[in-house]
Amino acid sequence: MPDQVLQPRYADDFRCIGSECEENCCEGWGMYVDKATYKKYRAAPELRRAAAEHIELIPGARDNFRYARMKFTADNRCPFLATDKLCSIQKQHGSEFLSKTCSRYPRALVRFEGSIQKALYLSCPEAARLVLMSPQLLPPHDAPRYEPPLEQSRNLAPGSSALVRSLRRFALDLLQDRSYLLWQRLFLLGTVCRRVHELTAAQQTPQVPQLLAQYATIAREGSLRPHLDGIPARPGPQLNCVLKVIERRYQADQPEPAFVTCVGDLLHAISQSQESAGPDPAARYRDAYLRCYQPFEQANPNFMENYLLNYVFRTGFPFVGITDPVQRSVDPLTSYLLLAIHYRLLHSLLIGAAARHGEVFSMVHAIQLVPAFARGVEHNVKFAEELLSFARSAQLQTSDALAVLLRN
């Protein structure tokens, strides 16, 4: 399989805009300091005292990357953040003195087959613009259309690089197939991931290439299209699912104000607040989608598609690694359900934002929402555990539940 299928290039195009950025990655969340950088700070006479005051070791640190953490100020800012919104350490000592967390962000580095894949964290507004506004995130030669999968092999073990490459290749092809609506692509991908999960659980992974070849033919020929077109929208159950996910987010901890605003827009769109609920929230939710968000969706088909493509590379899909607090790997079906939940929550929050802004809702408003979503959802370790639990719950394990989750 060509290496470029697994090696997206767009992350190399990212350039930090520094003090011109509307956000600041040095405030509002935690920051790890790796062991090598910590020792470098303690060895530098001009940094030793500040490092002792502002950096604390993590007891029982499991790896050198999360060796210590920065102690933020009372207003939740990095103590080394200068008044011009730039890093005082970098200004005085150069970029080689930055911790790995700071030097890499917003690049997401995922190790695979001895190489490093790069994607971008969309909590950075400039990264969000680069990814979501691209008319074609992956160049044509990086995204072949349903090429034959790997040959059957008795060595195709669950979680093996061969299985990951094969399933990821199919996922990338399918997610970019605009002959289907995006929710239909996701539904088909979910069907495939469920079957792959069943085969691997039954120790029948050599049958996976045949399965992928079968569904590649189905996707090309469109034989399932009448069935997909006939799936009805069920805004009531979908909205209930979204509200349950949001409730779990608030149970994890108090989100940042920007995320709270996004949730507030959605609740206002369905006329629901903590004090009272308006009439028929599901009908209002559906109306907000059709009137306010669907025109944007149709005019910008690349927006959510690019989010999903970046998600695939950023997380290591189809075997997503949940690294905090304990390293673990999850199966293709759970990995897919995590992707689908992220899609649904972001999509629903965008509906809320579109309802708030009405006819003037634009790419500018959508881009403003995504970093708030990424900070509030994708970077929150406690909520990651909640989402993992929800993805594994019985209520999401059926095709009917998947249709409810995806179909607008």
C-alpha positions as CSV (number, residue, x, y, z in Angstrom):
1,M,0.0,0.0,0.0
2,P,1.4,3.4,-0.9
3,D,2.9,5.2,2.1
4,Q,1.3,8.5,1.2
5,V,-2.2,7.1,2.0
6,L,-1.1,7.0,5.7
7,Q,1.0,10.2,5.7
8,P,-1.2,13.4,5.4
9,R,0.9,16.4,4.4
10,Y,-1.3,19.3,5.4
11,A,0.1,19.5,9.0
12,D,3.4,20.5,7.5
13,D,1.7,23.7,6.2
14,F,0.8,25.0,9.6
15,R,2.4,28.2,10.7
16,C,1.7,29.8,14.1
17,I,0.5,33.4,13.8
18,G,1.7,34.3,17.3
19,S,0.2,37.3,19.0
20,E,-2.2,37.8,16.1
21,C,-4.1,34.7,17.1
22,E,-7.5,35.3,18.7
23,E,-6.8,32.5,21.2
24,N,-3.8,31.7,23.3
25,C,-2.5,28.2,23.7
26,C,-0.7,29.2,26.9
27,E,-3.8,29.7,29.0
28,G,-6.9,27.8,30.0
29,W,-5.6,24.3,30.3
30,G,-2.8,22.2,31.7
31,M,0.7,21.9,30.2
32,Y,3.1,19.0,30.6
33,V,6.9,19.5,30.8
34,D,9.0,16.6,29.5
35,K,11.9,15.2,31.5
36,A,14.7,16.5,29.2
37,T,13.2,20.1,29.2
38,Y,12.7,20.1,32.9
39,K,16.4,19.2,33.5
40,K,17.5,21.8,31.0
41,Y,15.6,24.5,32.9
42,R,17.0,23.4,36.2
43,A,20.5,23.4,34.7
44,A,20.2,27.0,33.3
45,P,21.1,29.5,36.0
46,E,18.7,32.1,34.7
47,L,15.8,29.6,34.7
48,R,16.5,27.5,37.7
49,R,14.6,29.6,40.3
50,A,11.6,30.2,38.0
51,A,11.5,26.5,37.1
52,A,11.5,25.5,40.8
53,E,8.7,28.0,41.5
54,H,6.4,27.3,38.5
55,I,7.0,23.7,37.6
56,E,6.1,20.7,39.7
57,L,7.1,17.1,39.2
58,I,4.3,14.5,38.6
59,P,4.5,11.8,41.3
60,G,4.9,8.4,39.8
61,A,5.2,9.8,36.2
62,R,4.6,7.0,33.8
63,D,6.7,8.4,30.9
64,N,9.3,11.1,30.2
65,F,6.8,13.2,28.2
66,R,4.5,13.7,31.2
67,Y,7.4,14.1,33.7
68,A,6.3,17.5,35.2
69,R,3.5,20.1,34.8
70,M,3.4,23.8,34.6
71,K,1.7,25.5,37.6
72,F,-0.5,28.1,36.0
73,T,-1.3,31.5,37.6
74,A,-4.5,32.5,39.4
75,D,-6.0,33.6,36.1
76,N,-5.1,30.3,34.5
77,R,-2.2,31.4,32.4
78,C,1.3,30.0,31.9
79,P,3.7,32.0,34.2
80,F,6.1,32.4,31.3
81,L,3.5,34.1,29.0
82,A,4.6,37.6,28.3
83,T,2.3,40.6,27.9
84,D,2.6,40.4,24.1
85,K,1.1,36.9,24.2
86,L,4.4,35.3,23.3
87,C,6.6,32.9,25.3
88,S,9.3,34.6,27.4
89,I,11.4,31.5,27.4
90,Q,11.4,31.2,23.6
91,K,12.1,34.9,23.2
92,Q,15.1,34.8,25.6
93,H,16.5,31.3,24.9
94,G,15.1,30.2,21.5
95,S,12.7,27.5,20.4
96,E,15.1,24.7,21.5
97,F,14.2,25.6,25.1
98,L,10.5,24.9,24.6
99,S,9.0,21.7,26.1
100,K,7.8,19.1,23.7
101,T,4.2,20.0,24.5
102,C,4.8,23.6,23.4
103,S,7.0,22.9,20.4
104,R,4.7,20.3,18.9
105,Y,1.3,21.9,19.5
106,P,-1.0,22.0,17.6
107,R,0.6,19.1,15.7
108,A,-0.7,15.7,16.8
109,L,2.0,13.1,16.3
110,V,0.9,9.4,16.0
111,R,3.5,6.7,15.7
112,F,2.7,4.0,13.2
113,E,5.0,1.3,11.6
114,G,8.1,3.1,12.8
115,S,7.2,6.5,11.3
116,I,5.3,9.5,12.6
117,Q,2.0,10.6,11.2
118,K,1.1,14.3,11.6
119,A,-2.4,15.7,12.0
120,L,-3.6,18.9,13.8
121,Y,-5.4,19.7,17.0
122,L,-8.3,21.9,16.0
123,S,-8.3,23.7,19.4
124,C,-5.9,26.0,17.6
125,P,-7.9,28.5,15.5
126,E,-5.3,28.7,12.8
127,A,-5.1,24.9,12.6
128,A,-8.9,24.8,12.4
129,R,-8.8,27.3,9.5
130,L,-6.1,25.3,7.7
131,V,-8.0,22.0,8.0
132,L,-11.6,22.9,7.7
133,M,-11.4,25.5,5.0
134,S,-9.3,23.4,2.6
135,P,-11.3,22.5,-0.5
136,Q,-9.5,19.2,-0.6
137,L,-7.6,18.3,2.5
138,L,-5.8,15.2,1.1
139,P,-4.4,15.6,-2.5
140,P,-5.9,13.1,-5.0
141,H,-2.8,10.9,-5.0
142,D,-3.1,10.6,-1.2
143,A,-6.7,9.4,-1.4
144,P,-7.2,6.6,-3.9
145,R,-10.8,5.4,-4.5
146,Y,-11.6,2.0,-3.2
147,E,-8.4,0.3,-4.3
148,P,-8.1,-3.5,-3.6
149,P,-7.4,-4.2,0.1
150,L,-4.5,-6.2,1.4
151,E,-4.5,-9.9,0.4
152,Q,-5.9,-12.4,2.9
153,S,-3.3,-13.5,5.4
154,R,-3.3,-15.8,8.3
155,N,-1.1,-13.2,10.0
156,L,-3.7,-10.5,9.9
157,A,-4.0,-10.2,13.7
158,P,-6.4,-7.8,15.5
159,G,-4.7,-4.5,15.9
160,S,-1.9,-5.4,13.5
161,S,-0.5,-2.7,11.2
162,A,-1.8,-4.6,8.2
163,L,-5.4,-4.6,9.5
164,V,-5.1,-0.9,10.5
165,R,-3.8,0.1,7.1
166,S,-6.5,-1.9,5.3
167,L,-9.4,-0.5,7.3
168,R,-8.1,3.0,7.4
169,R,-7.6,3.0,3.7
170,F,-11.2,2.0,3.2
171,A,-12.4,4.7,5.7
172,L,-10.5,7.4,3.9
173,D,-11.9,6.4,0.6
174,L,-15.4,6.3,1.9
175,L,-15.3,9.5,3.9
176,Q,-14.3,11.4,0.7
177,D,-17.0,9.8,-1.5
178,R,-19.4,12.7,-2.1
179,S,-21.7,10.6,-4.1
180,Y,-23.1,9.8,-0.7
181,L,-24.3,12.3,1.9
182,L,-21.8,12.5,4.8
183,W,-24.1,10.8,7.3
184,Q,-24.6,8.0,4.8
185,R,-20.8,7.5,4.5
186,L,-20.6,7.4,8.3
187,F,-23.4,4.8,8.5
188,L,-21.7,2.6,5.9
189,L,-18.4,2.9,7.8
190,G,-20.1,2.0,11.0
191,T,-21.5,-1.1,9.4
192,V,-18.1,-2.2,8.2
193,C,-16.4,-1.5,11.6
194,R,-19.1,-3.6,13.3
195,R,-18.5,-6.5,10.9
196,V,-14.7,-6.2,11.3
197,H,-15.1,-6.2,15.1
198,E,-17.3,-9.3,14.9
199,L,-14.7,-11.1,12.7
200,T,-11.8,-10.2,14.9
201,A,-13.7,-11.2,18.0
202,A,-14.4,-14.6,16.3
203,Q,-10.7,-14.9,15.4
204,Q,-11.6,-14.7,11.7
205,T,-9.4,-11.7,10.7
206,P,-8.2,-13.3,7.5
207,Q,-11.8,-12.6,6.2
208,V,-11.4,-8.9,6.7
209,P,-9.9,-8.1,3.2
210,Q,-12.8,-10.0,1.6
211,L,-15.2,-8.0,3.7
212,L,-13.6,-4.7,2.7
213,A,-13.6,-5.7,-1.0
214,Q,-17.3,-6.5,-0.8
215,Y,-18.2,-3.2,0.8
216,A,-16.0,-1.3,-1.6
217,T,-18.0,-2.8,-4.5
218,I,-21.2,-2.0,-2.7
219,A,-20.1,1.6,-2.2
220,R,-19.0,2.0,-5.8
221,E,-22.2,0.5,-7.2
222,G,-24.5,2.2,-4.8
223,S,-26.6,-0.9,-4.2
224,L,-27.4,0.2,-0.6
225,R,-28.4,3.8,-1.7
226,P,-32.2,3.2,-1.7
227,H,-32.0,1.7,1.8
228,L,-29.9,4.7,3.0
229,D,-32.2,7.2,1.4
230,G,-35.2,5.6,3.1
231,I,-33.8,5.9,6.6
232,P,-36.0,8.6,8.3
233,A,-34.7,11.4,10.4
234,R,-35.6,11.0,14.1
235,P,-34.8,14.4,15.7
236,G,-36.3,13.5,19.0
237,P,-34.2,10.5,19.9
238,Q,-31.1,12.2,18.4
239,L,-31.5,15.3,20.4
240,N,-32.0,13.2,23.6
241,C,-28.7,11.4,22.8
242,V,-26.9,14.8,22.3
243,L,-28.3,16.2,25.6
244,K,-27.2,13.0,27.4
245,V,-23.6,13.5,26.1
246,I,-23.7,17.2,27.1
247,E,-24.9,16.2,30.5
248,R,-21.9,13.8,30.8
249,R,-19.6,16.6,29.8
250,Y,-20.8,18.8,32.7
251,Q,-20.5,15.9,35.1
252,A,-16.9,15.5,34.2
253,D,-16.1,19.1,35.2
254,Q,-17.1,22.7,34.5
255,P,-16.4,23.5,30.8
256,E,-14.7,26.7,29.7
257,P,-17.0,29.7,28.9
258,A,-16.6,29.3,25.2
259,F,-18.0,25.8,25.3
260,V,-20.7,26.8,27.6
261,T,-21.8,29.4,25.1
262,C,-21.9,26.8,22.3
263,V,-24.2,24.6,24.5
264,G,-26.3,27.7,25.4
265,D,-26.9,28.4,21.7
266,L,-28.2,24.9,21.1
267,L,-30.4,25.0,24.2
268,H,-31.8,28.3,23.1
269,A,-32.5,26.9,19.6
270,I,-34.6,24.2,21.1
271,S,-36.1,26.7,23.6
272,Q,-34.8,24.7,26.5
273,S,-33.1,26.0,29.6
274,Q,-32.5,24.8,33.2
275,E,-35.7,26.7,34.2
276,S,-38.1,25.6,31.5
277,A,-38.5,23.7,28.3
278,G,-40.2,25.1,25.3
279,P,-42.8,23.3,23.2
280,D,-41.6,20.4,21.1
281,P,-37.8,20.8,21.3
282,A,-37.3,18.1,18.7
283,A,-39.3,20.0,16.1
284,R,-37.3,23.2,16.8
285,Y,-34.1,21.2,16.6
286,R,-35.1,19.8,13.2
287,D,-36.2,23.2,12.0
288,A,-32.9,24.9,13.1
289,Y,-31.0,22.3,11.0
290,L,-33.1,22.7,7.9
291,R,-33.4,26.4,7.9
292,C,-30.1,27.6,9.4
293,Y,-27.4,24.9,9.2
294,Q,-28.2,22.8,6.1
295,P,-27.6,25.7,3.7
296,F,-24.1,26.1,5.1
297,E,-23.5,22.4,5.0
298,Q,-24.5,22.2,1.4
299,A,-22.3,25.2,0.5
300,N,-19.3,23.8,2.4
301,P,-19.3,20.0,2.0
302,N,-15.6,19.9,2.9
303,F,-16.1,21.3,6.4
304,M,-17.2,18.3,8.4
305,E,-15.6,15.9,5.9
306,N,-12.2,17.5,6.7
307,Y,-12.9,17.3,10.4
308,L,-13.4,13.6,10.1
309,L,-10.4,13.0,7.9
310,N,-8.2,14.9,10.4
311,Y,-9.9,12.9,13.3
312,V,-8.8,9.6,11.6
313,F,-5.2,10.6,11.6
314,R,-5.2,12.5,14.9
315,T,-6.5,9.6,16.9
316,G,-4.9,6.7,15.1
317,F,-8.3,5.4,13.9
318,P,-9.4,2.5,13.6
319,F,-7.5,1.6,16.8
320,V,-7.8,4.7,18.9
321,G,-5.3,5.1,21.7
322,I,-6.7,6.6,24.9
323,T,-3.4,7.7,26.6
324,D,-4.7,9.3,29.8
325,P,-4.7,8.2,32.5
326,V,-3.7,4.7,31.4
327,Q,-2.5,3.7,27.9
328,R,-5.0,1.4,26.2
329,S,-6.3,0.6,22.8
330,V,-9.9,0.1,21.7
331,D,-11.5,-2.1,19.1
332,P,-12.6,-0.9,15.6
333,L,-16.3,-0.7,16.6
334,T,-15.6,1.4,19.7
335,S,-13.2,3.6,17.8
336,Y,-15.8,4.2,15.2
337,L,-18.5,5.0,17.8
338,L,-16.2,7.5,19.4
339,L,-15.8,9.1,16.0
340,A,-19.6,9.1,15.4
341,I,-20.2,10.7,18.9
342,H,-17.7,13.5,18.2
343,Y,-19.4,14.1,14.8
344,R,-22.9,14.2,16.3
345,L,-22.0,16.5,19.1
346,L,-20.0,18.9,16.9
347,H,-22.7,18.9,14.2
348,S,-25.5,19.6,16.8
349,L,-23.5,22.5,18.3
350,L,-23.1,23.9,14.9
351,I,-26.8,23.7,14.4
352,G,-27.2,25.8,17.6
353,A,-24.7,28.3,16.4
354,A,-26.4,28.6,13.0
355,A,-29.7,29.1,14.7
356,R,-28.2,31.9,16.8
357,H,-26.7,33.8,13.8
358,G,-29.5,33.0,11.3
359,E,-28.9,33.9,7.7
360,V,-25.5,35.5,8.4
361,F,-24.1,32.2,9.7
362,S,-20.8,31.7,7.9
363,M,-17.5,29.9,7.9
364,V,-16.2,32.5,10.3
365,H,-18.8,31.5,12.9
366,A,-18.2,27.8,12.3
367,I,-14.5,28.1,12.7
368,Q,-15.0,30.1,15.9
369,L,-17.0,27.2,17.4
370,V,-14.6,24.3,16.6
371,P,-11.7,25.3,18.8
372,A,-14.1,25.7,21.7
373,F,-15.5,22.3,21.0
374,A,-12.0,20.8,20.7
375,R,-10.9,22.3,24.0
376,G,-14.1,21.3,25.8
377,V,-14.4,17.8,24.4
378,E,-11.2,16.4,22.7
379,H,-8.7,17.7,25.2
380,N,-10.6,16.8,28.4
381,V,-9.3,13.6,29.9
382,K,-12.2,13.0,32.3
383,F,-14.7,13.4,29.5
384,A,-12.7,11.0,27.3
385,E,-13.4,8.4,29.9
386,E,-17.1,9.2,29.9
387,L,-17.2,9.0,26.1
388,L,-15.5,5.7,26.1
389,S,-18.1,4.4,28.6
390,F,-20.9,5.8,26.5
391,A,-19.5,4.3,23.3
392,R,-19.4,0.9,24.9
393,S,-23.0,1.1,26.2
394,A,-25.6,-1.2,24.9
395,Q,-27.7,1.7,23.6
396,L,-25.2,2.4,20.8
397,Q,-24.5,-1.1,19.7
398,T,-27.3,-1.5,17.0
399,S,-27.7,-0.2,13.5
400,D,-30.9,1.5,14.5
401,A,-29.1,3.5,17.2
402,L,-26.5,4.4,14.6
403,A,-29.2,5.7,12.2
404,V,-30.6,7.8,15.0
405,L,-27.2,9.2,15.9
406,L,-26.2,10.1,12.3
407,R,-29.3,11.0,10.2
408,N,-30.4,14.6,10.3
